Every structure is written in structure tokens, then in C-alpha cells.
Amino acid sequence: MDDPLGTGSGGVALKRLNWTLHGTESGAIGWTGPWEQAEAPVLRAGEVSILRPRLEELSQLSLPASVPGTLAAALRDAGREPVAQPDDRDWWWRADLELPSGEPQGQWELSLRGVATVSEVWWDGRRAATSATGLDDLVVHLTASPGRHELAIVCRALSLLPVPRRPRGRWRSSLVADQSLRWRRTPLIGRIPWAGTAPVIGPWGQVSLLPVPQHGIELTGVRTELDADLRSARVLVDCMAERGGHLELACAGAVTAVEVPAGESRVRLEVREPALWWPATHGEPALHELTVRAGSRPGQLQPLARRSVGFRRLEAQTDDGGFRLIVNGRPVFARGAVWAPVDPLSLGAAAEKIERTVRAMAAAGANILRISGTGAWESPAFYEACDRLGLMVWQDAMLATLDPPEDPEWLGLLEAELRTWLPRLGAHPCLAVVSGGNEVLQQPVLWGRSPQEMAMTAIDELIPRLSAELVPQAVHVPTSPCGGQPPTRPDQGISHWFGVGAYRRPLTDARLSGVRFAAEALAFGCPPRPEAIEAAFGSATADHDEAARAAWSAAAARDPGAAWDFEDIAAHYARRWIAPGIEADRGAMGLVADHPGDVDWDGLVREEQLRLERAASARAVERTLADLRRPGSRCDGVIILAARDLVPGAGWGLLDSEGLPKATWYAMRRACAPVAVLLTDEGLAGLHAHVVCDRPLRLRGRLRLRVWTRQGVLSHETHCDVSIDGPGSVTFVVEDELGGFLDLDRNWGFGDRQWEALAVDLQVGPDSDPVGPDSALKAVRLLGGESRDALADLRTEPTLGRQDDESSYERRAGEPGYRARSGQLRLSSAAASSSVRVPCGAGRIPLDEGFDLEPDGIRDVALVEASAWPPVVVSGRTTSGG
């Protein structure tokens, strides 16, 4: 819904208007000087606006546009190239509209939830409002009669409203080149030179034009509280009334009716024993319908709002130097990803596309998504999808790496913005963490600044105070990262940890660094599936000509100013995998030219290099997540950078730019399933098998452990009873269960490698609760560590049998292959196989891929149509207000 508080009906559908975008010289139309120094301009001839002819006369560029929308999105949709120096021009969005009859007062409220950056609203040829912030609402109250009217929104050249030159920032941002942007309240996405982005210019946020109700009561905030007994709860509704009136609330079987005075007031509705909202990994995200009616008299109440709310209790445990989220009294291992906008140019997308991406992350076992301060406040559709699908939200304030000014006017803009957005987000049960921004404390540390030089009113005082006042039900943290001394330390508090990833450390760095909670981690430039590369670049390897190679390189995720990109990181781990002994401890600058792995890598065809990059990225993600999630780990959360690619290519995303899964998505799904079997390497203590159950299930079953020799002979098999009253876990020392010392993964290194594979699978018993289709009940590990020929394992894969029709494959006599029946493929292989590809054909998506197969292994993989992916996961039921 457009209205984040669920209020309002009727009005004008601004999205459906025929908008035209005009670009003019700076100040060419309607600019009479700085706002506080000039009278409001008028562009009218008598009773008629002359704005349109003036725009047509002076426009340097005109094209159809959308509102909400941005300059960059309009240019893309019109097939036009980006404009050079867009901040040096004025950009006008103009449309005609009809106000309906039947509103006797003629009072309307125009709300624009984000216009970047220096903006004005014009109504019928008159300037009606101004704004110097691109991140807060621009609200205009209009008195207008029914009939035809003109609405225009102009984003002025930034030079028309200059920012102070002094004092300079105490440090420079490594992400943002234009350091003066620390004075602007505007989205930083697009100001950071990431592929697929552009500066945000225009009315990017939700828009509405609604009649003002006659009762004059406006909702300003909705939130819930849940007491420590998890039984007593309440709904708190804040409102503003022009005059006295009456309000009625109904939710979860409870009802209250009160009289509200003129001005601000709060109404409380007590609720007993409501069904609780849980992260979907740990329970059901139960929602309840809240209805609000208002009127001047008790017997004349009209619907004012209808929305879903949830009841949950959030706390953070930090007394041991870590950061652990406690939801409804239970510790939660948080895992998820940094959110990326579905459309990085417009910052908006259809609600169903946003919901699909959130659902994809839920299907991967995620229970938290982080909105970084490098982006913008998200649309209501995002938070509503997280409410329904049971994903917590970590919400940064829109600050990142720049030094926040101490100027009172700037701090006033930030406070007004937070007073708009925090109550709006507080209505959502998904809101879990409010952070002061992205790397605001880390950046000065990297510049060598002392703690005494890092005092910031915004971080130290303003945001904590407003969080406590407006969203006390959420956990507040100063910034991300924070908590360590200094905040760059991964073994204290909240970190941004890229030891495995950008800093090319071995996979063991997850334990060596002692990661406690990583709010950013594991960034790999993982290539998408071959068919996705072919659709975007013209071939499955994007190297058929110089233009394709240049486009592929330009699309890779990279840090500003770095000589390397994140596909280089994926390639590093691939080289280290196929060439044992490569040192991984050379830092972010990478490998020397004569590195022993380069010869093997350069001898591979590009198709095989890309496959290795996918497999190595997935291997690193899966093994690291399993290590950090295992029972006994001191880590309490990992948030991967990022959920989705911004542009086709080797991006950070677990999903590609179309929202379809990449190899790392499957890796996360196996390691983060609510009920999962995990394998970890405990060094000389051998391999450990873990059964982890996050949900409140009665889990009963048997864990089967099997080992094969190098000759492919099944040599050991045993079963272990599993009994978990969830949430809980159980760990088995594999060699102890198999009868004694075997050195399965050759950690001791005596003699030649003896063992080929270990397979561990959980067989759920008839006396167990159902575990659900989102479980990962089998884990396979090819044994021998660096003694294995990893490239040979990758090349050993099932071969495709005879194709009988579009959806069915038969196995050739005596040959391993594939069989597809009723939306499933059966994969089988005589020899052990690594990172198995699933050849499902165009238009289909496998529900698992990239797993290992044991000798004579068989795996059935379900296929779904791409249009039906991702699969349905648990979602919150909404009960009526009663």
C-alpha cells in the first residue's frame, strides 16, 4: 500500500498520470533566489498557469516519465544515454490531473516521500512548497476545487542552494568522491560509483494526493509492546487531531473506544495472549489486523486505518563482548544479507517484485535483511513483505562514511527525517535493529583518528535519543560496525568482516578472527548462471568480442578506487582450491604475477573458469556459514553482502539482477536452513556432524553416516539416534561414531589419502514433528582436503542422457545420467562429484544445485518454472481485529 500507516482512501492516483520530464538550465524557470530571501514566484497569466509553455520553450530535454521515479530511470526507460553533470540542471516533472467532486471542504494533502535533493512543488503555476532534503517527506496542504489542475515537481541544480565550505570533514570518505555531500541529506547510492547506479534526482519515494478527512484526525504512529511474560501486550496509536474527536481501535479480539482532545494524543489497546510474531526460521510470523475508526461523534465513526501488526519482544545480549539478538526470550542466530534495491535507478519497483526478492531470501534460510546507510529508506512494500514472511530488518539511518556535520540546521534536517521515518517503521514487527549508519565510526579509524576526534552529535546523542523515544521496541546500535576497540575488530561487538572474501584469508579465518556478529561479510563477485550471462552479454562466457569483455569487466562489483574487483576475489579462491598450497594471506591487493596457481588457471577455457568461480564462491560461503553457525560457535549473526546484484554481471548478490539464484544462494540455503545437517572440520579433532533445529519441533530420527574409500567402496556405515526438543542441536564426532581414528580429511597427513567421501543424512522418524520442505537434511564432504584434485572432482559430473521430450530425460543403459519426471531430475554418478550442475533447461530453476555427490550417489532435485520461483515459504497468517 502507498500509505505506510495504512490510512487514507480515495484521492488521485498520481502514478497513473501522464508525466513529462523536462530539463532546463539552472534557474531558468521560476527561480528568484534563495528561498528565504525571495518571494514565492508565480507563473500565471490571469487564472491560467503558463508553466507548460515556458517548459516547452526552454526545455533542453523532454521525455515521458513516471512518478515515483528518477531522472536516471526515465532516461533508461526512454532508451536514452545518461546525462553528463545532471546536478547542474533543473529537472521538472509535470502533469495535469482531475480532482473529483464530492469533497465539500476542498482540502487535500499532497505527500511526496522523498524528492532528491533541492526541490520545489508547483501547483497551478504557483510555488507551493520547498525542500532541501532528499530523504524526508515533502508534504503540501492544498485548497482546491474539483476539476483540472496542474502539478509540477522540480529538482533544482545543487549550485542554487550551496552548502557550507567550512568546516571541512575530519576525514574523507573512501566511498563518496564528493565530500561536500556530507552536508546534503540525499541518497548516497549513485553517488558511490557502483555499476548499475546513478545519482538519485527526482521524486523517488511513494506519492499520494488524498482528501483531508472532515474529522481532522491523522495517525502519526503505530507500534506494539510485549511484556517479558510474553502474554501481556498492547497496541499504541499516536494521532494528531485538529479538534476533539473519537477513536476506536480493534485488534486481536480486543476493542477500545476513546475520546481524543485537540492536538497530539496516544491511545492504548490492551491485548492478552496474542499469537506472537517470530522470524520464520524460528516459528510463525503471526500477524493481527488492526482497524482504526474515527469521527466527530461516537455514533458516526468512519474507517481511518486498517493494517497488520505483530507482537514480539526484542532484546540484545552484549554482556560477553558479542551481540546476540533475543526474540521472545530465545537467542536467534541471525543470517541474511544486505538489501539491494530491486531497481537501483528508480529506487522503486512493483510490490510483487519486492515481495519476490524477500521471499527468495526467506527461502535461502535468511531471517534478517539490512538496509544500509549507503542507500535510501525502502518502500512500504518491502517492510510489509518482511512482516509477512518473517524476516527481521536491520535499519541503518541514511549516513555512511562521511563526517556528520555539527551544524544545528543540518542536525535539524536529520531529526525531522528520523521523526518521519522511525514511527513509520515502528509499525512493522519486522523492525529489529536501528543503527546510526554505515561505517560512520569505522571510516575515521581507518584514517587513524583517535577516539577523541570521533565525537559526533548525530551518532552519540541524536539518533540514540530518537530511537529510545520513537521505536523503543527495537534494538539500537551506534553504527555498523561498532562495539570493538577499535570498531574494526571482528572479535568484539559488530563487525564488517571480509577476512574470507576481500582480504583473501583462508576459510579458517572465520575462527581465527573470532567473528562475533558480522553485519557485512562474505562479498564475492560470483558470476550468474550461464544463460543469464548469455541473455545480458551475448554469450555464456561474455568474452566473444572486445565489447562484451569490456561490458563484463565494467559490471563487476568493486570498491571505489580499487585496482581489483570482486570477481578477482572469486577467482582467487578458485585458484587456491585447484592449486593446493597457494597462500591466501596477501591481503586485498592479491597475488604476485608468478603465483604457482596462475599457470593452471590461465590454461583453462573461460567457461571452466566461470564455473570454478561459482563453485569456489559457493564453497567458501557454505563452509564459512556452517562454521559460524555450528553449536559452540561464539558467532551470533552473519549478514552477507549482498542480497541481489545491481546489474547483470559478477556482482555481490546471492541473487542475480533478475532476482534468480546464483551459486552462493544455494550455498546459503544448505547452511542456513531452519533444520539442517552441517559438517565442520575441527582440525586434528576430525570432522563433526551437527543437527541444528531452530524451530520449536519435536525432532526424532536417525543420522546415517557413510564413508567410501578412494576406490569408491562403501567401507563404513553407522546410525546415530537424534532426539531434539527444539530449538536445539546435537553434535557427533564422526570418527568416534564410526569406530575410531580414521583421519578422514587427512588432517594428520600420515601416508597417502585413503578416503573418498563422507555422506551424512538425517532420516526423520514417524514419531517426529514434520520438518518442512525448507530443511537441508543431507551433507556430503569429499575427503582429503588439499590432497584432492579439486579440478578433477569438478569435471566428474553426471552426463546428460537421451532427450525424449521437453521435460523428460532417460538414462542411457549402463551410463550415469539424468532422469526428469514430474518436475524432478534424478542425478546419479558412479564416482564422487563436486559442485554438481543441474541441467534444467531454459525457463526452469532447480531448488538445489552445487552440492557434492558421493560415489554411486543419487539426488532428486525438484524443478520449478522460473515464473514460479522462489518456492512458497512460511508466511504470517493475519487474524482479524475482532
N, C-alpha and C positions, 0 to 999 in steps of 0.2 A: 504494500500500500504506500501511497505517496506520503501520508502523514504518519510520522513515527510514533505518535501517541494514539493513533487510531481514531482521531477526531475528524469531524467535517464530512459534509456530503454536498452534492450538487456542485455548483461552481462551473468554471470554464476549463476545459481540457486543453491546457496550454501546449502539451506535447503534440496535439493534432493540428495546430495552426500551421499555416504556410509561412515559415520564417525565411527571411532573406538576410544573408550576411554581407555587409559592406565594409571595405577597408578604405580609410581615408588618411590623409596626412594628419600628423599630430595636431590636435586642437582646431582642426579646420571647421568643425561644425559645433556650435553651442558651447564653446569654451570661452569663458570670460575671465579666467584667472583662478588662482587657488580658491577653494570653496568658501573658506572663512573670510575671504577678502572681497568677494564679488557677489552681486545679486544673482538669484536664480534666473537663468536665461529662459527666454520664451521663443519658440519658433512657430508662430501662428500668424495667419492673415485673417483678422477678424476672429471668427469662431472655428476656423479650419487650420489644422496642422499643416505646415509646409515642410516638415522634416523629410518626407519621402522624396519630393522633388529635389531638395537640397542634397540628399544622399545620392540620388541618381546622377546629379550634376557633378559632384565632386568625388565620387567613388573611384578608387583605383582598382578595385576588385569587387565583383559581386557574384554570389553563388547561393544556391539553396542551402539551407542549414536546418539543424534541429535544436530544440531547447527542451531538456537539458542537452548541452553539447559544448564543444570547444572548437577553436579555430583549426587545430590540427586534425580533428575528426572530420570537420566539414571539408577541408582540403582533400583528405584521403577519400571520402565518400564521393567527391566530385571528380576524382581521378587527377587531381592537381598536385604539383610538387610543393613541398614545404616552402614557406615564405622566409626570405632572409631577414634577420633582425625584426622579428614580429613585435617586439616590445617598443619599437619606435613609431608605431602607427596606432590610430584609433580603430577599434573594431566594433561595428554596430550590428546587433541582431534586431530585426524589425518585423512586426506582423500586425495585421488587422484582426479584430475579434468582435464578437457579438455578446453583449451582456443580456441575459434573459430577463424577461419581465417577471413580476411576482415577488420582487424583493422591495417591499414598501419603503424601507429606510434608505436603500441605495448605498449601503455601507459594505465595502469589500476589503478583503485583506490579501495582498499580493505577497507571497513568501518565496524567496529565492535562497535555497540552502547551499550557498557557495557560488560566488562570482569572482573570478580571478582576473585582475587584482584590484586596480583602481577603477571603480565602476560607478555608473550612474543609471538610474531608471528614469525614462521619459514616458509620460502619459499624455496623449493628445497634444503633443507639441510643447509640453512644459516639463522641465526637470522636476521630478517628484522626490528623489532620494539620492544619496551619495554613500559610498562606502570605500574605505581604504584598506579593507582586509578581504582576502580571497578565501577565508576559511570559516567565516561566521555567516549567519543568516542575514539577508537584506530584506527587511520587512517594510512594506509600504501600505498605509491605510488610505483608501480611496473613497471618495464620494462621487458616484457616477450614476447616471440614469441608464435605463435599458437602451439598447441599440448598439450602433457601430462605434468602436473606439480604436485607438492606435496605441500599441505598446512597443517600446524600444529599450534595449539594454546596451549600453556602450561600455567597453573596456578601454580606458584611456592609455595612451603611451605613458610608460612609467616615468618618463622625464617630466611630465606635467606636475607630478607630485613627488618631488625629490625627497630622498631620505638623508638624515644627517651624515656628514663625513667624519665626524668625531663624536665620541671616542672610537677608535678602531677596536676591533675584536682582540681579545687577549691571546688568541690563537687562530690559526687558519684551518678551515675545513678541508679535509682531504677529498671529500665527495663533491662539494659545490665550488665551482670556479669563481663565481661572482660573490665575493664576500659581503657585498652590500645587502644581499638577500637576508642577512640576519635581522635587518630592520623591517622586512616585508613579511606580513602574515599571508603566505601563499603556499600552495603545494610545491614541494621540492622535487617530486617526480617530474622528469622532463628537464629540470634544471641540473640534475645529475646526468651526465652523458651515458645513459644506458641505452642499448639498442632497443628500438621499438617505442621509444618515448619522445615527447616533445614538450616544450613549455606549455603549462596549462593556462590558457587565455580563454575566458568566456564563462557563461553560466553553466558550470559543470554539475551542480548539485540538483537535488529534487526541486520541482517548482509547483506552485499551486496558486490559484486565484479563487477564493471562497467567499461567500457572503458571510458577514458577521451576524451571528445569531442574535435574535432580539433579546434574549435573556441576559446577554452580555457576560456570560461565564466562559472562561477559557481555561483548559487544562494546561498546566505548566510542568507537570512531572508526575510520574507513576513509578513506584517501586514497592518491593515486598520485603518483609523481615521474617526470619525464622529463628525462634529461640533455641537455646542449647539443648532443650529436651526434645527437639525435632517434632513437636506436637503443636505447640502454640505458635501461630503465625498471624500476620496481618498484611493488609494492603494499605499503602499510604498514597493518597491522591492529593496533589497540590493544585490549587486553582487560583485564578485572579478574576474577581467579579467587579464589574463597573458599579453595580449597586447590589443590594441584598437579594438573595435568591435561595433556591432549594436544590439539593443534590441528593441523588440516590445511587448507591453502589451495590452491586451484587456479584459475588464470586464464590466458587467452591461451596455452594449451599448456604452461604451467609449473605445477609442483606442489612443495610443500614440506610436511613434517610435523615438528613440533617439540614438545618438552615445555615447558610453561609453569609457572612457580612460582606459589605463592600471592601475591596482590597484583597490582600493575599490571605489565604487560609489553607489549612490541611485537614483532610477528612481521613479517619482511620476506620478500617473494616476488620474486625477480629475474625479469624478463621481457625477452626480446630481440626487437627489431624488431617491436613490435606495430603494428597499423594505428592511426593517430592520429585523435584527435577534433579536428574543425575546426568553426568556425562554418559554418553551412550556406551562407552567401554565398560562402565561400572553399574549400569542399571537403565531404567527407562526415564527419558526426559519428559516427565509428566507436565502437561500444561493445563491451565484453567482459564475459562473465558471470564473476563471482567467486562461488565456492562455498566455504563455510567449514563444516568439521565439527569437533565437539568431543566429548570423552569423558574418563572417568577412566583408561581404558586404551587403548593404540593399536589393539587389535582390536575395540573397542566404541565407535567414533565414531558420533555421531548428527548429522544436519544441524542447523547452528546459524544459518546465514545464506545467502541467495542474492540477489544484486543485480547491477546493471550498473555498470561503472566505465569510465572513459575515460582515455586518456593524451594530455596536451597540455602544452606549456610556455608560460607566460605571463610577459611582462615589460612594463614601461612605459618608454618613452623620454621623458625630461623635460629633457635637457641643453640644448635650444634654447628653453626657456621654455614649451613646449607640454606636451601629454600625449597620447602615441601608444601604443596597445596593440599589442604584438608577439605574435603567436600562432604557435608552432612556427617562429620565425625570420622570419615575414612580417609586415610592417605591415598593420594592418586599419583601414579606415575604419569606425568603429563608428556604427551608426544603429539607432534603435529608439525606445522610448517608456517613460515611467514607468508601471509596472504599477498597475492599479486592481483591487481585489478584485471578483471576479465577482458576489458577493453582499455589498454593503457593510454590511448589517445583521448578518448572521451571521458574516462573515469567512470563511465556508466555502462550498464548492459541490461538486457531484459531480465526480469526476475527469475525466469526459468533457467537462464544460462548461469546466473549466480548460484541458484539452488543446485544445479547440476555439479558445479565445481565443489561446492561444500559437501555434497553427497559423495563425490569421488574421494574427498579426503576422509570422510567418515568410513567409507568402505576400505580405506587403507589402514584402518585402526587408529586414526587420529582422534584426539579428544580436545585439542586446543589449536586455535589459529591466532596468529599475531598480526595486528595491524601496525606496521612500522611507522615511525615518525618521518620517514622518507617519502610517505605517500600522502593520502588525504583521508578525511573521515569517510567511511563507507556508507552505502545506501541502506535504507531500512530493509530492503530485501535480503541483504547479507545477514544482518543480525536476526531477522525472523527465521531464516533458514538454519542458523546455528541453534536458535531456540528449539526448533522442531527436531533437528537431527542430533542434538545432544553434543555439540562442540562448544567448549568454553572459548571465550575471546580474551586475549591479552591485548589491551588497547593502549598504544602509545599516544601521548599528546603529540601534536604535529610540530615537533622540534627534532633536529638531527644535526649533530656535529658542530654547528655554528654556535658562537658565543651569544647567549641570550642577553639582549641589552638590559641595562638597569633603568632605562628611561621610563618615567611614570606613564607617559602616553602609550608607549609600547606595551607595558605591563597591563594597562587598562584594556587594550585590544585583546590581549591574551586572556584576561579574566572574563571579559564579555563572551569570548568564543567558548571558553570552558563552561560558563554558566548556561550557554545554549546547548552544548553537546552532552555534557555529563548527565543532566536529568533525562535527556532523550535516551541515552544508552542505559541508564539505570533502570529503565522499564523492562529490560531484557534479562532473563535469568542466565543467559549465556555469559554476561559480563563477569569476568573473574578477576582480572588484574588491570589496574590503571597505572601506567608508567609515565614518568616525566619526559620521555622521548628516547631517541635512538642515539647512543654513543655520545651523549652530551657530556658525560663525565670521562669517558674513555679518550676522546679526542685531545683534551689538554694533557692527559697523562702521556700520550704518545708524543706530544710536543715538549715533554719534560717539565711541565708546570708543576709547582708544588701544591699541596692541598690548600695552603693559604691563598693561593691565586685562583682557586676554583670555586669561591663563594658565588652563588647565583640565586638571586631572589626568586626567580621563576621556579627553580628546582628545589630550593631549600625551604621556601615559605609558601609561595602562592599555590602551586599545584597540590602539595600535601593538604593545605587548609581547605581548598575547594573539594578535594576528594573526600575528606572526612565529613564535610558538610553536605555534599550532594549525592555521593554514592558510598556511604559508609558500609554497605553490604559487600563491596568489592575490596580486594587486597590492593594496597598502594605500594609501589616501589619507586625509588627516586628516579632512576633511568635504567635503561638496559644497555650495557651491563652495569652492575653495582654490587656492593657488599664486600668485595675483596679489598685488600690493602696492598697494592693499588687495585682498582676495579678491573684490570686486565687479567687478574688471576682466575684460572678456571676452578681451582680447588676451594674457593670461598664464594659464597653468595651466588650471584647470577653472572654468567659469563657469555661472551661471544667466542665460541671455541671452534677453531678451524685447524687444530693440530692434524687430525685426519681430514684432508682437504687441502686448502690453500697453502698450508705450511708443510705439506708433503711428508709429514711424520708417518711412521709405520702405524699399523692398526692398533698396536699395543699402546699408543699414546692415550687412548681413552682411559686406560688405567694409570698410566704414568702421570698424567696431568691431574688425576683425581677429580674429574669433572663432577660438579655438584648439581648445577642446573644450567643448561646451555639454551639461552633464548635465541641464539642463532648458531647453526652448526652445519657441517657436512655439505658444503656447497660444491657440487660437481657440475661441470658442463657436459652433461650426459646427452648424447645425440638421441633424437626421437626415432621411432620405428622407420625402416627404410621407405615404406610407402608414404609416410608423412614428409620425408626429405624429398622424395621424387615429386610430390604434389607442389611443394614450395620452390624447389630449385631446378627441376627438370630432369633429375636423375637421382637414383637411390644413394649415390655417393657424393653428389654436389661437386664433382671435380671434372666434369666433361668439357668445360671450357674455362677461360680465364674469368669471365664474368660470373659464372657460378661459383668459382673458388673465392672470388673477392666478396660476393654476397654472403657466402657461408662464413667467411672469416669476420666480416663486419657484424654478423648477427650473434656471434659468440658472447656469452656473458663475460664481463671483465670489470675490474676495478679501475676507476679513473686514474690515468697516468701510468698504469702498469704495463710492462713490456710483454706480459704473458696474459693469456685468457684462461677461463676455467675449463675449456676443452683440453688445454695443456695439462691441467691437473688430472683429468680423467685419463689422458694418455700416459702420464707419469705412473699412475697406479697400474695401468695395463702393462707397461714395460716392466715394472718391478715384479709383476705377477708372472710373466712369461720368462723373465730372466732372473732367477733366484740369485740373491746376493747383492742386488743393487741397493745402494744406500738411499734411504728416504729422508735423511736428516739435513738436507741442504737448504731448507727454508724456502720461501716463496719464489726466489729467483730461479730455482730449478736446477737442471742438470748441466754438467760440463759437456762440451761438444763430443769428446771421445768416450762418452759413457758406455760401458760394456753392453747395455741394453739396446743402444741405438742401431747396431747392425741388424739384429733380428727384426726390430720394428720397421726399419726402412725397407727390409726385404719383403714385407707383407703388402698385399694389394689393399687398396683403400677400403674395400668392402669388409675385409677382415679386421683392419684397424678400427673401423667404426664399431664392429661387433665386439671387439675386445674392450673398447672404451665403455660401451654399455655394460658389458659383463663385469668389468673391474669396478665401475662406479657402484653397481648394484651389490657386488660382493662386499665392498667397503661399507656401504650403508647398512646392509643386513647384519654383518658381523659386529659392527660397532653398536648398533641399536640393541642387539642381543646382549652384548657385553654390559651396556649401561643399564639394561632393564633386568638383568638376572637377579635372582634372590641374593641378598648380601651386598649388592651394589650400593654405594652411597649416593649415587646419582638419582635425582628425583624428577628430571624432566629434560627433554631434548626437543627443540623446535628447529626443523630443517629449513635452510634457505634453498629453495622457496617452494611454494605450492604449485606454481604454474609459470611456464615460460611467457615472456612478454612478446616474443616474436619468433617465427619459425627459425630453428637452428639449435645449436648446442647451448641451451640455456640452463639456468639453475633448477628449473621446475621439476617436480615429480611428475607433473602433467605437461604435455606439450602445449603449444599456443592455441590449439583447438580444444584443449581440455581432455585429451585422451592420454592413457597411461604410458609412461616410459619405464625403462628397466628398473629405475630406482623406486618407482611407485610399488611395483611388485615386491621389491625387497622390503620396503617398509611394511607392506601388508603381512608378509610372513613373520616379521619380527615383532609386530605390534598388535596382532590380533588379540581380542579380549581373552580368548582361551588359546594358548599357544604352547607348542613344544619347541624349546630352544636348546641349542648346543653351544657350549663355550669351551675355549681352550684355556686350561688352568696351568699351563706350563708343565713342569715336572710332576704336578699332581694329576695330569692326564685330562681327558675330556669329561665334562659334566653334562648331564642331560637334565633339563628343568621343565616341569609342567607348571605353567603360570595361569591362574584363573582370576581375572579381575572382577567377575560378576558374582552376585550372591547365589551361586549354584551349589547344589549337592552333586559333586563330580566324583563318579566312581568308574573305575576302568582298569585296564592293564596296559602298561607301557612295554612294548616289544622292542628289544634291542637285537640287532643282527650285524654281523661283521663278515666281510668277504676277504679272502686272500688276494694277492696280486694276480693270481691265475683265474680269478672270478669265481672261486669256490666258496659257498657259504660254510663258514667254519665254526661260528659261534652264534647261538641264539638263546635268549632268555626273556622272561617276562617278570615285570615288577608290578605289584599292586599299587594303584593310585587311589587315594581317598582324600579329597579336599572338600571342606565345607567353606565355600568361597565367601569373600575373596581370600585367596591364599595361594601357596605354591609348595612344591616339593622338589628336591634335588637328588639326583642319583649319580654316584661316581661310577662311570661306565665300566671301567676295568674291574672294579670291585664286584659289580653285578655279574660280569662275565666270567669271574672265577680267579682273577689275579692279574699280575703285571703282564702287559702286552706291548706297551709303548706304541699305541695305535697310531698316533700322529707323528711318531719319530722325534719326539722332543728330547729323548735321551741320546738318540743318534747312534745306537750300537748296531753295527753291521748294516746290511742292505735293507731297503724298505720291504716289509713283509705284507702289509695290509693295504687293501684297495679302497674299501668304503665301509662307512657305518651308517645304518639306517635306524631311526628311532621313530616309532609311531604309536599314538595313543588310541587304543581300542576302547571306546566308551561302552560301559556296561548297561544292561537293561534296567538296572536299579538307579541309574544316574538321571539327573535332570538333562533335558536336551541342551546341547552346547551351542547350536545355531550354525548357519552356513558361513558365518564370517570367522570361523575358527581356523587355526592352522595347526593341524594335528600330526604333521609328519615333518621331520627334518632329516636331511641326508648330508653327510660330510665325506668328501673324497679325501682319503687319508694320505699322510706322508709329508705334509707341509711343503717346504721348498724343495723336497726331493722329487716332487712330481713334475712331470712335463705338462704344465698347465695348457699350453697351446694344443698339445695332442688331445687332452681332455675336451677342449672346446670343439675340436674338429671331429670328435667321435660323437655323432648325433644320429638319431633315427632318420632313415631316408624315406622319402615320400613314395607311397605305393601307387598303384594304378588308379587314376581318377575316373570313377564311373559316372558321376554327375556333379552338379554344382556343390553338393553338400556331403558327399559320401566318398570315403577312401577305403580301399581294401588293401590288406596286407598281401604282398607277393609271397608265394609259397617259399618257406624257409628263410625269409628275409625280414629283419626287424622293420617296422614301419608304423603307419598311422591308420587308424580307423575312425571315421566320424559318423556317429549315429545320433539323431535326435538332438542336435546342438551340442554334441560332445566329441572330443577327439581322444582316442586312446593311443598314448605314446608308449613304445616299448623299445628297449635296446639291450643287446646281449652284453655289451661292455659298459663300464661306467662312463657317464657323460656329464659334462659340466655346462651350466648356464644354458639349459635347453631352450631352443627357439620353438615356438608353436606356429606352424604354417596354417593360419586360419583363413587366408584369402581376404580379398578386399571387402570392406563393409562389416567385418566381424572382429570382435575383441575377445581374447582369451581372458578368463578370470584368474589365471596364474601363468607365469612364464619366468624363465631364467632360473629355475630350480635345478638341482643336481639329481641325476638318476643313478641308482645303484646297479650293479651287474644284474642282468635279467629283470631290470626294474620295469614296472608298468605304472603309468599315471594317467588317469582320466581327467581331462581338462574341459570344463564347460565353456561354451562359446555363446556370446550374445551379440545381437545386432548392435552396430556402433550407435545407432539412434537410441537404443535402449540401455546403453551403458552410462553410468555405473549401475551396479545392481542395487536393489532396494535394501536399505539398512534400517535399523531400528529408528523409529521416529516417535516423537511425543504425541500422545493422544490428548486432545483438548476436551475437557469436560465443561459443560455449560455452567453458567453462573448461578442457576438455581433460583 
